[in-house]
Amino acid sequence: MEKTWLKSYPEGVPEEIDPGHYPSLLELFEESLSNNADRVAFINMGKSMTYREVDEKSKAFAAYLQQDLKLKKGDSVALMMPNLLQYPVALIGVIRAGCIVVNVNPLYTPRELEHQLNDSGAKAILIIANFADTLQKVLNKTGVEHVILTQMGDMLGGLKGRAINFAVKHVKKMIPSFDLPTAVGFKQALSRGEKLTYTKPSINGDDLAFLQYTGGTTGVSKGAMLTHFNMVANLEQVVGCLNPLLREGQEFVVTPLPLYHIFALTANLLTFMKFGSVNLLITNPRDMPGFVKELGKYQMTVLTGVNTLFNGLLNTPGFNDLDFSKLRLSLGGGMAVQRPVAERWQNTTGSGLVEGYGLTECCPLVTITPCDAGGFTGSIGLPAPSTDIMLADEQGNAVPVGESGELWVRGPQVMKGYYNRPDATDEVMHGDWFATGDIATMDEKGFFFIVDRKKDMIIVSGFNVFPNEIEEVAAMNEKVLECAVVGVPNDVCGEVVKLFIVKKDDSLTEDEIKAHCKEHLTGYKVPKMVEFRDELPKTNVGKILRRLLKDS
């Protein structure tokens, strides 16, 4: 069962793409920065940055990494911050230096950060000061040799930048005290780099571009090795799917999802750089009133997000009053789009929600709903160009049309494997096929529908949460005898984490265990529901049956 099931692709969408259209992302960046030099590339907090400025600053950062820090081709550099103008400058700079980008969630706890820095072998980290105290707690347990610090307003310039930095630190008190005496400021790094000579490295498609971390069933996250070939291929696949809609140099895309997430990285940063578009970076999309106010300043043509974000906007006062006359594409991913949200979105904005399906291991796009589908279908759509899909039974054999099976993917966007984890790689790779762990069906027209997840993964607002990690943290509490975690449906987040516990000490309370988890886990992983039981259901060999808990 492969993409040849399809009668034909939608008009304007190619069946195949050229995965080697660019030898590496470096050539994409150089082409885009040169061809669109005088256009605005990014806007954040009212500050615009042209492609020429991005070119100059990213080259300076690359020179700093090469000449001052003496980083070599293939060294890993971690980036830990929300959507700010610093992010694309730094990310492009790391690639231009020939290094590997390690995207880090800034909300990580010390335990999570320590694991990712050590697992990736990061030699340097660029981190926003708001989370520097987290880094301080683990820095001496990692191999990180260089710390570069930035503040919220560093790229906003002049009085405005200084005022925002002052307010964040002294008025809002958003920067906990920390001590990183050897850290270098980002602005200082750029200033140094401007005086140094940049040397363009030789990069080929097999070189790693990103170590993109995703949750693991063993309780720790794994680094998906995404090569330049993988990323270029998926970029071309996204472009192939959206090309009938997008116009060179005319799009204004809104980016509320963090660029450290693979969805925004590919669908927003890479795709719209290729089109010479303006990219509005939203630093804190959780501030919905502020987000809506920001949207009111511009005429957007493209908005990407997850179901919870679209739902949040629809329920925020003032959103209905915005001008949607130029909105041509609303793209949802990261989690399932819900029918009521999609229908209300179309009625409010006049723009249908196009749903895509993907995974970190696939850069991420695998399937997408055609732009001319005519509204919400409940389907994850058709395979991207140059993508084969097979629905497999437990033995790895293709199932007949109409029957459910595990969705397997084959294509140029499939990762090289998990970094330093050949065992985990072997679990999901079957020759050229990547087993997603999602159970799907396909109709007679070739449209796919997700019906269940083979894995126990929980998706909270588009972020992957794996039960083993939370169970491991809960079990660290001495008052816990046994525990198990499942996801339960939630109208706001899609799913939330529910923790079942058998007590060792009767004094254990729900508030106590939540506080314990909050100390060791990122916010979206912390259980929102806790249920105490006398015993947990198990198999005859003692394995806890999460499915029975989920159904109870």
N, C-alpha and C positions, 0 to 999 in steps of 0.2 A: 504494500500500500504506500504509494508515494504521491507526489503532487500531480502526477499524470491523471489522477482521478478527475481533475478539473476539466470542464469543457473548454474554458478559456479564461484568461485573466481579464479584469475590468479594462475598459478602454484607457490607454495611456500608461498602463502598468506593464513593465516588461516581464517576461517569464524568467529571464536570466539577467544577472548583473555581472559587471566585471569586477571581481573582488580585488584585483590588482590595479584598479583605476589610479590609485596613488601608491607609490612604493612603500610609503609609511605615512603616519599622521603628520609628520614633519612637513612633507610636501603640501598636504592639505592646508596646514596653517600658513605656510609661506605664500601659497597662491592666494588664499583669502585675504591675508593681511596686505598684500601688495595690490590686488585688484580693487579692493574696497577702501583704500587708505583714507579717503576724505569722508567716508560715511561714519555715522555713529554706530559703534559696535555694542556697547553696554551702557545701561543707565541703572544707577542705584542711589537711592536717597536723594534724587534730584540732580545728581552729578552724571554728566555724560562723558564717555571715553570713546574716541574714534579708533578705527582699526589701526591707524598710524601710531597712535599712542600705545595701543596694546602691543604692536610690533616692537616699538622702542623699549618699552618696559619689560616685556617678556624676554627680549634678547639680553637686556642688562641683567635680569635675574639668572638667565642661563649662564652668562659669563661669570657671574658671582659664584655659582655652583661649581663651574669648571675650574676657574682660576684661583679663587679665594679659598673655597672649601676643599678643593682638589678632588671633587667627586669624579668618578670614572663612569664610562658607559656601562649601563646595567646596574648601577647602584640605585637603591630604593630611597625615595623621598616621600615622607608622609605629609599630607595636607589636612589640617583639622580646623575647620571654620565653617560658618554658615555662608549663604550667598552674599558675597561682597565683591567689589571690583577687584580686590586682591586675588580672588579665586581663579578667574580665567587667566590673569597675568601669570600667576604662579604655576598653574597647570601647564600652560603652553610653554613657559620657561623650562619646566622640568623635562618636558618632551624634547625641547630644542637642545637641551644639554645632553640628550641621549640617555637620560635616567628613566626610572620606572616610577609612575605615580601610585602611591598607596593612599587611597581615599579613606579618611577616618571620620566617623560620626562624632561631632564635638560633644555629644551628650554622654559619651561612654564613661563608665565608672573606671576607677584606677585598675581594677582587675581586668576589665575588657581591653583597656588601652595597652596595658602591659603585654597581654597575649598578642595583640595585633602587631605591635612594634617589634616584638621578639620574633614572631613567626615570619614576618616579612623581611627581617634583617635591615630595617630602615636605618640609614646612616645619618639622616637629617630629618627635622620636622619643622614645618611652618605652622604655628598655632596662634589662634586669637587669644588675647590676654584673659578674656573671660573664663577660660578653661585651663589656664596655665597652672593653677594649683593642683589639678588632676595629674598633669604631667610631672610636676615636682615630686609627687608621691611615689612615682615608679621609675623616674629617669635613671637612677643609679642601678636599676635592675634590668636595664635594656642596653642594647648596643648603640643607641643613638649618640652620635658624636657632636652634632651641631643643632642648636635650637635657634630658630628665627621667630621673633615675636611680632605680632601686628595688633593694632587696635581698630575698633569699629570705623573710626573716621579717617584712617591713614591715607586713603586714596581720594578723599573728598576735597582736599586742598584748603589752604588759607584758614580764614577765621571759622568757617563752617566745620572743617575737620577737627580743629582744636576744640571748638565748642562741644561737638558731639563726644569726643574723647573725654572731656572734662565731665560732661553730664553722665555718661555711662559709668565713670569711675567714682565720682564724688556725690552726684545727686541721686542717681538710681542705684548706686552701690552694687553694680552688676559684676564687679571684678573682685573675687575673694583675694586676700593677701597671698603672695607667693614669693619664692626666692629662687630665681634662676640667674645667678650672677654672670654666667658666661653667654647668656642669650644676646643675640644681635637683633636690632630692630629691622623690620622689613624695609622701611624707607632708607635706612642706612645701607642695607644690602643692595638696594637698587642704585643708590648713589655710588657705592663702590663698583658695582658692575658696569656702570656707564663709563668708567675709566679703564676698564679691562677689555681685552680682545676676546671676542666670541669666536669659537671654532665649531663650524658645523660638523656634527658627527656623521659617520656612515651607518645608516640604520636600514635594515631590511625587514621584510614582512614577518620573519620568524622571531624577531626580537620582541621582548615583552614591552607593552605600553603601560598596562595597568595590572596591579594586584588588587582585584576588587573582591572584598570580603563578603561572604554570605554565611548564614547560620549553618551549624553542623549538628547532625543527630547524635554526635558523641559529646555534645555540650560545649564545644568551642567552635568559633567561626573558622572557615577555610578560605584561603585566597585563591580565587579563580584566576588562572593565568590567561590574560587576554592579550594576544599579540597585536602588533600593528596591522597584520593581515586580517585578523578577526574584526578589529574595530573599523577598518576601512570598508570591509565587506558589509558589515551591518549598517554603516552609514549609507552606503550605496543602496542597500535594501530599503532603508527608511525613505531615502530620496526617491527611489523607484515607486514606492507605494504612494507617496504624497505629491509627486511631481505634477500630476494633473491639476493640483490646487495651488501650489506655491509659485511665487513670482520673484525673479531675481531682483534683489535690492529694494523690494517693496513691502516686505513683511515686518510686522512689529509683534514679536512673540513675548508673552509673559511667562516668566520662570519662577513659580512659587515653590516647586519641589527642589530640594537641595541638590547642588551639582555633585556632591559626593555620592549620590544615588545614581545607579547605572541608567535609569530611565531618563532623568534630566540631562545626564552627561551626554548621552547619544542623541536623544530626541530633540533636545534644546541647544546645547552648546555646539556640538559638531554639525548637526544638520543645518542650523540656521547661520552658522559661520560660513558654510559652503554657499548659502544663498545670499550672503552679504546683508543679513537682516539686522534689525535693531533688537536687542535682547534686554528686557526689563527684569532685573534681578530683584526678587522680593526676599528680604532678609528674614522677616518673621511673619510668615503667612498665618500663624495661629492668632495673630492680632487681626481678626476679621474686619473690624471697623476701620483700622488703619489700612488694611489691604484694599478694601473697597474705596477708601479715599484716594489711595495711590492710583487705582485703576481709572478713577474719574479724571485724572490729569492727562490721559493719553487715549488714543484710538487704537485699540489692539486689533490685530487680525488673526492671531493664533493664541490659544491658551491651552496649556497642558496641566494635568493634575490627576489626582486620584478621586475616587467616588466621594470620600468624606470631605474633600476640599470643595468639590462642586456643590455638595449638599450644604456645607457650611456657608458658602457664598449666597446660595439661594435663600438662606434663612437669616441673612444679615441685612438690617435696614439700610436702604440706600442702593443696594445692588440692582434692584429692579428699575431704578431710575437712570442707570448708566446708558450710554450710547453704544449699542451693539451693531450699528449699521455696517461696520467694516469687519466684524468678526466672521471669519470664513472657515475656521477649523478649531474645533474643541476636541482635544485628544486625551482620552482616559486610559490609564494603565496602572500597574502596580498592585491592583486588586480588582475584583469584579465590579463592574458598573451595575448599579441596581436600576431596574426598570422605572420605578417612580421618580428617581432622581433624573434619569435620562429624559423622560417625557417632560418633566417640569422644566428642565434646562432648555430643551428645544422650544417649549412654549414661551419661555421668558426671554431667551436670547435670539431665537430664530436660527440657532446653529445646532445641528445634530451632534451628539456625542459619538465620536469615532473611537471604538474600543480596540486596543491592542493587547496582545498576550506575549509575555517574554519572561526571560530568566536572566539572572546575573551571568550564568554560564554561557549565555548566548548573546551577550553584548547590548541589549537584551532581546531585540525583536525576533519573534518566531512567526506569529500570525497577526493579521490586522483586518478589521472590518472595512470593506470597500467604502470609499467616500460617498458613493452613490447608492448605498444600501437602502436608503429611504427611511431612516429612523432606527430606533433600538430594535435589535433582533434577539438578544440574549446569546448570540454566538460570539466567539472570539475571532471569527472571520476566516480568512483564507491564508494559506502559507505565504510568507514573504517570498519574493523572487529568489531563485536558486536555493530554495529550502524544500527538503523532502520531509514528510511526516509519515510515521507508521504508528498505528495503534496495535500494541502488542499484548499477547496474553502472558501468563506467568512463565511460559517456556520461551518467550521471545518470538513467537510466531504471530504473523499478522492476523487480526480478527476480521470477520466479514463486515461489510458496510452495514451500519445500523447497530452493531454491537459495541459495547464499551471495552476499552483496553487502555493500557498505560501509553501516554503520548511520548513517542520517541522522535528525536529531531536529528537530522543530518544536513549539514550545510557549512559554508565557509565561516559562519559566525560562531560555531561551536568552539568553546575554549580549548586550550592546549591541555588542560588538566588542572588539578588542585596543587598548589605550590607545596613541595616537600611532602605530599600526601598520596603516594602511588596507590595505597590501599583504598583510600576514599575515591580516587579516580577510577580504579577498577570496578568499584561498585556501581558507577553510573555510566561508564563508557563501555559499549559493546561494539567493538570495531570502530566504525565511524559514527555510530549512533549514540546519542546522549539520551538516557532515560530520565525524563523529567520528574517522575513520581506523581504526576497528575493523571487522573483517569478521565478519558474523554470519549465522545462519540462523534461520528461524522455523518451528515445527511447525504442524500443522493446528489446534491449540487457541489459537494466538497467543502461545506462549511463545518467548522468544528465547534463543539460545545463541551465545556468542562463540567463534569458531573460529580466529581469527588477528588479527594487527594489521597494518594496511596501513602504518602508520608503523614506524620502527625503534625506537620508544620501548621502554625497558626499565623494568620496574616492580620496584623493590627495596623490599620490606616496605611496599608501598602508596604509595611515593613515585616520581614520574616522573623518569626519568633519560634524557637524550637524548644519543646517541652523539657528535654534532658538538661538544658542549661539552667532553667529555672528550678527544676527538681534538685539539681546539684546544689544550688544556692540555698534553697529552703532546707535541705538536709544538713547544711552547715549549722543550723540552729539546734542546740543540744536538746531542746524540748520536743523535737520532731522525731517520731519513730519511723513512719513511712509517709511518702507523699507521691502524688501524681498530678500532672497538669494537662488540661485540655483547653481547646478554644470553644467559646460559646458565642452564638450570633449576637450582634449588637448593631442597633440602627445607626449609631454615630461612627463607630470605628470599623464596621464590618464584622470583626470578632474582637473579643477581649479574653484575657487570660483568667482561667479559673483554676484554683489550687485546692486539691483534696489532701487532707492531712489526717493521719492517725497519730494522736498525741503520745509522747513519752512522759510528758509532765502535764498534769491537768490544768496547771496555771496558765498555759499558753493561750493567748488571746488573738483574735483576728488583727487587731491594730498592731500587736507586737510582731507578728510574722510579716505583715505588710511593711512595717518600718525596717525590719531586717532585710527584706528583699530590696527595698528602695536604696539601701546602703550599698548594695552590690550589683544592681542592675539598672540599665537605662530605663527611663520612665515608662516607655510603652511596653516593656517586658514585665513590669511589676504587676502581680495578680490584682485584678480589680474585684474578684470574688474569691472568698475562702469558705470552704465547707469542711467541717470536722466530722470524721466517721470512725466507727469502731474498728472497721477493717476495710481493705480494698480488694476488689475482685482480681483474681490471678489465674493464670494457666496452671496446668499440673506440674510445670517446672518452676513455678514461682514468679513468672513475668506478669507484671500488672497489666490488666486489660483496660487500656484507656478508652477504647471504643464503648465498652459497657458504661463507663463513667460518663462519657459524652452523651449517651442515649438515655441516661437515668434522669 
